[in-house]
Each structure stands twice: as structure tokens, then as C-alpha cells.
Amino acid sequence: MTTQATLRPRESGSTESFGAQLPFEGINEPGCYICNWTGHLLRIPEDGLKAGRTPGIEMSAREPLFVTRLSDNPYLPVSKARLLAADCDVPVNF
């Protein structure tokens, strides 16, 4: 399976990896992500990525688990996250 990355301009004029699909275990930046397999919203704060922090989340599956990056802001309002998920054609379950 291939990973797709699409860069789109942010409202502030800079770019972020909005719409980039990556494996769940490939999350290494804080932000707001959506699970492609369930439509659940993941909020990953900067603290959640530091070594030694808990809870550390590990997921296992037979198939690769992909997420789509919605924003670099982990506290993105839910209404905005739903709109961004719709722009990426990812089902929403939140």
C-alpha cells in the first residue's frame, strides 16, 4: 500500500501536511488526525510524543492502520475537524 501526501496552504499562508496519509505508527508530530479505518478523531499533543510519557499507545492489526493528518493544532474545534475530514473524503465518526 502506498502513502499519499498532499500539501495545501493554511489559512495563515504557510503550508502544513494537511491531508497526508501515514501509518498510525508514523505519527511523529503533534496535531489532529483521523483514523481512516474507523473515522475516530485523534488529538496528539506535543507532550504525547515525548519519550517516557504515558499513555503510550500501540495498536496492532493484520492490515496497515492509516491516519490522515487534519491539522498541526491538536485542539482543533470538532466542527472544523469534521469539515477538513470531509475535504479529505475520510468518513467521520465523532
Secondary structure by P-SEA (a helix, b strand, c coil): cbbbbbbbbccccccccccccccccccccbbbbbcccccbbbbbcccccccccccbbbbbcccbbbbbbccccccccaaaaaaaaaaacccccc
